Amino acid sequence: MSLNRFDAEVAARVTLPRMRNAMRNARMNNYPDLPASLRDLSRILNDDRFSIITQTDDGADNLYAGSVTAADGSHHVMFASQRLLDILKTSRTLHGDGTKKVVPTGLNANFLAQQVYVILTTWNHHIIPLAWVLMESQTNEAYAAVCQLLAQLIDNDLITERIITDFEPAQRNGWQNTFNVHVQGCLWHLVRAFVDEAKELNLGWFMRNVDEYRRIIRLAGTLALLPRRLMYRGLLLLTEEAMNEGPAFYRRMRPFLKYLNRRWVSHPVRSQWMCVFRSVHRTNNAAESHNKTLKLLMGNHPSIYTFINTLIRLERCALRDSIALEEGRRVSKGRKASAVNNDMRLRRLQDDLNNPRGQIDNAIWNFMRRASAVMRNVFNDAVYNN
């Protein structure tokens, strides 16, 4: 909103911070009774009398994007201003993730949703949240309805090439079936899945205390860094290395190696999810980071109106940061030198793998050995802090 048309003395007194405070107070005075369900919330937000509840801080947009009822009867409410949706439409990579810790409460402190689903992008490694969805369930039908609502809001105009999620099948299906984009999994979640499976197979003690077991299981994570066409050959080389450690070692490791093949490498769908070869973003840590920000700002399970007010603040910050980034200004700290060096090292290793010298199997094994050092921190975190 421009103040140019007002008297200079009035404009000096009516500053944007004062206007924001006045708008927040107006919202608080206009809150209706707490909703008992998401359907109740939708009725409130669709009532023109209460449109100020979700009005953006500058009054130029509204954060309530729409509601949808899925084929299974579950109800979902999306928050995204039109200007954030405009950024979403032009984002090459999107991240999607759900969190339960900030699910808001309504009447009688009842939870209004099963999760808060967040859609965001990164711009020069800075997180820009774009949409938040209160989801009543996480079924195939639920994600399909949410993705179809998003498609309607952006007129099916999406140039996104890659969606990064965890390995939730319903979430992947919703994105792929609606937008026909490549859905990539998260390397961090994948490594944790490998470590969890190793523990289930009674390899936990060996993984923590015996170098050979730790080395082989960590090498398994590098399969995701290979081109998809080379993953199976990489697994064969890993199996051969396990056999070279002796019969007793291989006997213990064999169930884990079979799990890698059956569940991931030879699976027609999961092998696509797990492959992060040449991906700029190998993890969904951006979404995890935003989830932590939500919890920090809101606390656990805020009331629905506190939840909405916090999203309004986040919308303003996201818009401000996107404008600054578009102008070439820096809005956050640079990445750690170690992260930059890891990316550069991995890129060089992948270049070498694309143009191997000598036998391809030697090139694959050399890549896996060297790449395992790049993911040491991710692996150790899963082994010792999970």
Beta strands, then each sheet from edge to edge (+ up, - down):
strand 1: 64-69
strand 2: 75-79
strand 3: 93-99
strand 4: 115-123
strand 5: 126-135
strand 6: 162-164
strand 7: 182-184
sheet 1: 1+ 2- 5+ 4- 3+ 6+ 7+
end
